Amino acid sequence: MTESFPRRQARTRRFTLGAPRGFTITPDGDRVLFLRSRGGTDPVTCLWSLDVATGQESLVADPLAIGAGSADENLPPEERARRERTREQAGGIIGYACDSTTGVIAFSLGGQLYLVEPGPDGSAYPHGGAHAEGAHPPRHVSTPGGVVDPRPDSQGNRVAYLSGGSLWLYDRATGTSTALAEPESDTVRYGSADFVAAEEMGRMRGYWWAPDGRALLVARTEDAPVLRWHVSDPANPERTPTTLPYPAAGTANPVTELYVYAGDGSRKPVEWNPNGEEYLAHVSWDSHALLITVQPRDQRALRVLKVDPMTGTTSPVVENTDPRWVDIVPGVPAHLGDGTLVWTHDAHDARRLVVGGVEVTTADLRVRSVVDVGDDTVLFTASPAPTATAPDGPGEVRLYLWSAVGASTAGDVRCLTDEPGVFGGRHRAGVTVMVGQRPDADGTSVEVRRPDGSTTSIASHAESADLVPTVAMVTVGDGPRTAVVFPTGHRPGTKLPVLMDPYGGPHAQRVMATRGAYLTSQWFADQGFAVVVADGRGTPGRGPDYERAVLGDLAAPVLEDQVTALHAAAAQYPDLDLTRVGIRGWSFGGYLAALAVLRRPDVFHVAVAGAPVTDWALYDTHYTERYLGHPHEQPEAYRRSSLIEDAPKLTRPLLLIHGLADDNVVAAHTLRLSSALLASGRPHTVLPLSGVTHMTPQEEVAENLLLLQVDFLRSALGAN
């Protein structure tokens, strides 16, 4: 190879470009729509179609072919924000929506609306090979600029989309657009998700079509009460700073109202927060009911309400409560074909799938998400509970199918992916798309299983990393799940400096049964380190009690578990030199890295902290208050979890890295810690990244960040 791993990883967006994603199975099961770029370094994503019967792929929409190759340079600010929230690093067609038959497909490019529509034969899809020209090419639709999140109604007659804070309707019959809901001021937006909904709740939408296409449920978001923060670009002082309504912990959230809009523009308000709930977490509108899922600010409950679209009144359906907090589970609530409710709840330290009020999974499965709900099936992901013979269960995410037809009243649960790995998928009309990453293979594989059990595959064009991680698992009993990554070809008997490489916080795992999870760690190992990766308390997969062990303290439990993992790894693998230990991380991992050298300099000798949260009072409401409570009510929880007061303790080398355009963990976190360190006379290093957000997607930045970290760590640890 002529290019280094850091350069190739940056150019390929962590080897994800060219991998298929975004799958939709047509109602008849004949085709699968999906997104994929043409190659492993091509960031322009195209829309494709797979003929399930023949396995033949066809190109449906190519941004270059329709003259929108540079569309990403003209993205509306709202679209850039959506991509930042979803950590989207590719370009082109990064999302699409269909009517109920998948005959009409809508997507936006560069703020312009495009439609794929049926031709005279009733088909919206081209016939022929991957390079055949589509019989019905995408059509550019003239609309107001700045189109975001277009979605057809179920009949394909109208397409709703967002533009400039308004919700618009495009009528295919007349070729005209009409504003359905327009903001009354510059602090109001219709149809979009607010910051915390998108960043923390996984709700990227703010409007939903009725199943018959005759009405819409629309969110009106008023952010006037929210603090205004200003994210500037100091390297370009002539540019006006971006003003960001940021709901920091303990401050006001946006006010969200819901309205049911008829096609003529008349609307009915929805009484959705009778108990004072502040958060709209999820909306599901099918032929059985309009359901909304809401949360109070303390997040100790999650309630499902049924909305009467005619009156706007609500009635309770089901709720989960917990004295600590209740998690939002993707994909629920939902209905089977007969209207039976699909839900989840936590019982006996396991998240259970609940169908019609009956638990259909047992304690040996920890449900992660509900992926698809059919007439009498539920496709879901879950992690097996650890056992004596399979202690690594939490590192796997398998795909399961529940069917109402089974040997008991609880139906039947069948695992579709018996081999180790991390899987997801889709299921419809007897067709199952299984998407998997495995520990013994590169990248992502996609298998399409037909109703008769035969299979075909969707090709991935992603590049291989040309790295095979050398991973050894560590036995820590009930402690943190831990892995050690050794240099390629390492021979026992040679002492190695240690690099801890954690995330360590809620919502993310690093010790997973996939090769891709360890690629960066392997590269660091090949620079002369033994890399230790550990998932301690607060990380998912081990059960609700393990995740909730960080309640009231985001510092002590997670740091203690990293120390436990390090010592367990050294006891099992004597080549680890505990006199030379570094730690690196990004976001929560950056917080953990800085925390380690500040509070345990006896264990950790150098740290690289990227985009760290240093003062939790500066982070957002929904995330922070879930773990630490309201800062006015729990000030001690914020004090014990903050790094600022620890600044005088610094005795080890610390490199702080932060993107100055970061609107998630704003640069003030690093700057305030740096100021406190300077006031205490503690030397440290700060690397500001001009124009860089929380994602650091720029090739040169992503590549050189790895190289600079290695140099810093080597220098501090005396590594070769």
Buried (B, 14 or more C-beta within 10 A) or exposed (E): EEEEBBBBBBBBBBBBBBBBBBBBBBEEBBBBBBBBBBBBBBBBBBBBBBBBEEBBBBBBBBBBBBEBBEBBEBBBEBBBBBBBBBEBBBBBBBBBBBBBBBBBBBBBBBBBBBBBBBEEEEBBBBEEEBEEEBBBBBEBBEBBEBBBBBBBBBBBBBBBBBBBBBBBBBEBEEEEBEBBBEBEEEBBBBBBBBBBBBBBBBBBBBBBBBBEBBBBBBBBBBBEEBEEBEBBBEEEEEEEEBEBBBBBBBBBBBBBBBBBBBBEEEBBEBEBBEEEBBBBBBBBBBEBBBBBBBBBBBBBBBBBBBBBBEEBBBEEBBBBEBEBBBBBBBBBBBBBBEEBBBBBBBBEBBBBBBBBEEBBBBEEBBBBBBBBBBEBBBBBBBBBBBEEEEBBBBBBBBBBBBBBEEEEEBBBBEEBBEEBBBBBBBBBBBBBBBBBBBBEBBBBBBBBBBEEEEEBEBBBBBBBBEBBBBBEBBEBEEBBBBBBBBBEEBEEEEEBBBBBBBBBBBBBBBBBBBBBBBBBBBBBBBBBBBBBBBBBBBBBBBBBEBBBBBBBBBBBBBBBBBBBBBBBBBEBBEBBBBEBBBBBBBBBBBBBBBBBBBBBBEBBBBBBBBBBBBBBBBBBBBBBBBBBBBBEEBBEBBBBBBBBEBBEBBEBBBBBBBBBBBBBBBBBBBBBBBEBBEEEEBEBEBBBBEBBBBBBBBBEBBBBBBEBBBEBBBEBBEBE
